[in-house]
Amino acid sequence: MKMNITQLKEQTSGVILDIHMDDQAKQHLAHVGLYEGAHIRMERSGKMGHPCTLLVCGNFLMLRFEDAMRIEVEEQ
């Protein structure tokens, strides 16, 4: 099922399907491991506009809620 990252439940994994941002933002995210096809795990969800914490390539990454809303994933 397609959803954005903020809809993943805590301790749930997913694969990035699409990133709905401009090319510069996509390139920046790719440098930290967020790109189409990347496997991620939601460690702490960003409810009510707060940042979410993801596990990406063995590293923890905090992502602004607004940015997380623009990343489409499929739950694994």
C-alpha positions as CSV (number, residue, x, y, z in Angstrom):
1,M,0.0,0.0,0.0
2,K,1.4,3.4,-1.0
3,M,1.6,6.1,1.7
4,N,3.9,8.9,2.8
5,I,6.6,8.3,5.5
6,T,4.5,9.9,8.2
7,Q,1.9,7.2,7.9
8,L,4.3,4.4,8.7
9,K,3.9,3.1,12.3
10,E,6.8,3.1,14.6
11,Q,9.2,0.1,14.2
12,T,7.8,-0.5,10.7
13,S,9.9,-0.8,7.6
14,G,9.2,0.5,4.1
15,V,10.8,1.1,0.7
16,I,10.9,4.6,-0.9
17,L,8.8,4.7,-4.1
18,D,9.0,8.4,-5.0
19,I,10.2,11.7,-3.6
20,H,8.0,14.6,-4.6
21,M,10.6,17.4,-4.3
22,D,12.8,19.4,-6.7
23,D,16.0,17.9,-8.0
24,Q,18.3,19.8,-5.6
25,A,16.3,18.5,-2.5
26,K,16.3,15.0,-3.9
27,Q,20.1,15.2,-4.4
28,H,20.5,16.3,-0.8
29,L,18.4,13.5,0.5
30,A,20.2,11.0,-1.6
31,H,23.5,12.0,0.1
32,V,22.0,10.9,3.5
33,G,20.5,7.7,2.1
34,L,17.0,8.7,1.1
35,Y,16.4,7.8,-2.6
36,E,13.9,5.7,-4.6
37,G,14.3,2.1,-3.7
38,A,16.0,2.7,-0.4
39,H,14.9,0.7,2.6
40,I,13.9,2.7,5.7
41,R,12.6,2.0,9.2
42,M,10.4,4.4,11.2
43,E,11.9,4.6,14.7
44,R,9.8,7.5,16.0
45,S,6.9,8.9,14.1
46,G,6.5,12.7,13.8
47,K,2.9,13.2,14.8
48,M,1.3,16.6,14.9
49,G,4.0,18.3,12.8
50,H,7.1,17.1,14.8
51,P,10.1,15.6,13.1
52,C,10.3,11.9,12.6
53,T,13.3,9.6,13.3
54,L,14.2,7.1,10.6
55,L,16.8,4.4,10.4
56,V,18.5,4.7,7.0
57,C,21.6,2.7,6.0
58,G,22.3,1.9,9.6
59,N,22.2,5.6,10.6
60,F,19.5,7.5,12.5
61,L,18.1,10.5,10.6
62,M,15.6,13.1,11.7
63,L,13.3,14.5,9.0
64,R,11.0,17.5,9.1
65,F,7.4,16.5,9.1
66,E,6.8,18.7,6.0
67,D,9.5,16.9,4.1
68,A,8.4,13.5,5.2
69,M,4.9,14.2,3.8
70,R,6.5,14.4,0.3
71,I,8.2,11.0,0.4
72,E,6.0,8.1,-0.9
73,V,6.8,4.7,0.6
74,E,5.4,1.2,0.5
75,E,5.2,-0.7,3.8
76,Q,7.3,-3.9,4.0
